[in-house]
Amino acid sequence: MAKVCVTGSAGNIGKRLVEDLRRDHDVVTVDVRDADHIVDVGVDLDGLQRAFTGCENVVHLAAPSDNEDPWEIVFRDGIGGTYNAFEAARRAGVKRMIYPSSNHAVGEYEVDAQKPDFYLPGFGLTLDDQSAVRPDGYYGIGKVFGEAMGRFYSDRYGMQVACLRICSITNADKPIDPTARRPWAYLPLTDEQRALRLLAMWCSHRDFARLVRAIMDRDVRFAIVNVVGNNPTRWFDLERGRALYGWWPIDGSAELKGCD
């Protein structure tokens, strides 16, 4: 049974992932509260190394999560914390880093493509792991940095790295979640468009945990994988996850209004 450490374990995604993995894995948690190791990832490399010692896998969820966070937060906790996580993993002898990136690493495609029918079936945009990075803000820039860091640590140190471009995993664990539909200054949408966007972008906690498990079960040197549900209006391609890890989401929004 491989030991796994989850940073950001008290967050929306982290706490449910920990619950799932603890069914059959030895899980170590890291966060600024309610965790086995209380660590500020932005500044405490040594604390992360202690937490990672003896772990084969690390899932690094501790990072800013708001696309409109200012540069100061992204730089300290996103970029600085990501460097600390990769370097601590290297020093601790971790085999595999699972780095949750974001759709915002390529988010400018969505901004560019804004038309009334963008979130409806058949619009025609498809993004995969070969799509050129186009971050839509400082948060996205931080995620592009993390993907580049993963590529470097894989090439230079032989660490297995999976970068997961998460689309939308909601607290309510369903795409119809009003709390996840707040307006953004960078992407001015109507209420209807925000609802349709969630139907296209949603991924369940169950499918995310299934992907993490699939990654830990296979030896892949480096990969970028889109994390989105089996939604008919998604514009993120899922083939890389299936080809490398045998993962395909079992949950989707097809049965919900707006996705007939």
N, C-alpha and C positions, 0 to 999 in steps of 0.2 A: 504494500500500500504506500504510494508515494505521498510524501509530506508536501503540503502546499501552503503558501502564505498569501493572504488577501489583504492588500492595503486599501484604505477607504472602506473598511468593513462595516462601518456604522451607517453608510449612505444607502440611498434608495436601491441601487443595484447590488452593492456589496453585502448587505445584510441578508438578502434572499439567496445570493450565490453561496454564502457561507452556510446557510441552513441546508441547502441542497447538497453541497459537497460533504458536509459533516455526516451524512448518512453512511458514507463508506470511505472517507479519507480523514487523515490527521491534518486538521486545519489550524493554522496560526493566524491571528488577526492583528492588524495594525491600524490605528486611527488616533485622532487627538482625544478620543473619549471612548469608553465602553469597549475596550479591546485588550488582548493579551499584552500588547506592547503599545504604550502611549508614546507616539513619535510624531514630531512635526517634520514631515518629509521634505519641506522646503529648505531646512537647515541642518537636519540631523542625519548625516550619512552614517555615522557610527552606530546610531540607534537602529537604523534600517539593516545594517550588516548583522547586528546581533539577532534581529528578528528573523532574518533570512537564513541564518546558519542552520544547516541540516535539512533545508528545504530543496526539493528537486524542482518545484514549480513556484513561480510568483505571478499573481494576477495584480497588476498595479492600477487600482481604481482611484487612488488618492490624488485628486487633481481638481482644479477649478472646473465647474460644470455649466457655467452661464456664458453663452456666446457674446454677451455684452459686458463681460468683466473688463476692467481697465488693464492696461499693460502692466502695471505694477504687480497685480495679483497673478497674471499669467506668467510673468517673468520669474517671480519668486517661487510660486507653488507648482506652476505647470512646467516651465522650462527647468528651473532649478531642482524641483522635486523629481522630475523625470531623469535628469542626470544622476541625482543621488540614488534613485532606485536601480538604474542599470549598473552603476558602478558598485553599489553595495551587493548586487546580485553577482557580479563578476568576482568580487573579493570573497564572497561566501561560497563560491563554487556552485551556484544555481545552474541547473541544466537548461531551463526553459523560462523565458519571460513572455507573459501574455499581456500585451499593452493595449488597453482600450483607447483607440483613437476616436475619430468622430467623422460624421458626414460633413462637418464644417471644414475638413481638410480639402474638400472639393466643392464647398458650398457656393462658390461664385457662379458655377454652372446654373444652379437653381435661380440665383438672383438675375442672371443674364436672360434666362428663358421665361421670365414672367409674362404670361398671357392669361386671359380669362380661363382657357381650357387646360392650363398646365397640369392641374391635379386630377384631370379626368382621364379615363382609359384612352390609350392610343396616341399620346402626345409625341412620343418618339425619342425621348432622351434616354440613353442607357449609359451608366457609369460603371466601370470595372476597375480592377487593380492596376490596369495599364493607363487609365485616364490621368492626364497631367494634373498635378496638385494645383488647386486654385482656392486657397483659403478665403473665407468671407469675413474675417475679422481677426483680432489678436488671439482669440481662443483657437481658431483654426490654424493660425500660424504656430501656436504652441504644439498642436497635434502633429503638424507636418514635421516640426523639430523632433518630436518623439519617434515618428516613423523613421526619420533619418538616423537618429541615435540607435534604433533597433537594427537597422541595416548595418551600421558600423560595428556594433557589438557582435553581430552575427558573423560578419566578414573577418573582423580582426581577432575575436576571441572564441569563435566557434559556438557561441550561445544560440540556442534555438529561440527564435522570436516570431510571435504572431501578433500583427497589428490589426486590431478589430475596429473597423469604421462603423461605429454604432449610429443607427439612425434615430430611433426614439423608443426608449424603454420607460414606461410610465409608472408612477407610484400605484395607480389603480390597477395596473396590469391589464389594461384594455385600451383600445384606441379612442374610445369615446370617454375622454377624461378632461373635463373643463379646466382643471388646474394646470394642464399642460398646454393650454391654448392662449397664453398671454401674448399680447402684441409685441413685436420687435421693431425697433426703429430702422434696422438695416433691411428688413423684409416686410414692407407694409402690405398686409393681407386683410381681406374682409373676414368676418366671423366664419362665413361658409368656407372660404378658402383654407382657413386654419384647421377647420374640422376635416376637410378633405385631405389636407397635408398629413394629418395624423393617421388617417386611414391608409395612406400610402407608405408612411415611414415606420409604423409601429412594429415592435418585436416583443414577444412575451419574455418574461423572466425565465420561464421553463426552457424556451429555445436558446436563450443566452447560456444558461447552465449546461445544456446539451452540447453547445459548441465548445465551451471551455473543457468539458470532459473529452470531447473528440480530439481536441488539440493535445491534451495531455496523454492521449493513447497512441499518438503517432509521432514519428520522428521526421519533422520537416524543418529545414534549416531557417528559412525566412519566408513569410507570407504576409500579404495584406488581404483581408477578408471583409466583405461587406456584411453587416449584421442588421438584417431587416426581415420582417415576417414574409410569409408567402402571400403577399398582397397583390392583387391584380394591377394596381396603379403604381407600384413601386418603380423607381427609375434606377435602382441599384441592382446590379447583376449579382446572382448568387452562385454562379458556376465554380468560382475559385474555391469556395468553401466545400462544395461537393467533391470537386476533383482532388483536393489535397487532404481533406479530413473526413470525407463521407458524410458531411452535415448538410441537411436541408431542413428548413423550419417546418414544424408540423402545425403551427398556429398561423392564422392569417385573418384578414378583415373582409374576405369575400362575402361572408354572410351578412355583413352589416350594411346599413343604408349608405348609399353613395358609392358602393362597389358591387354592383350587380353583375 
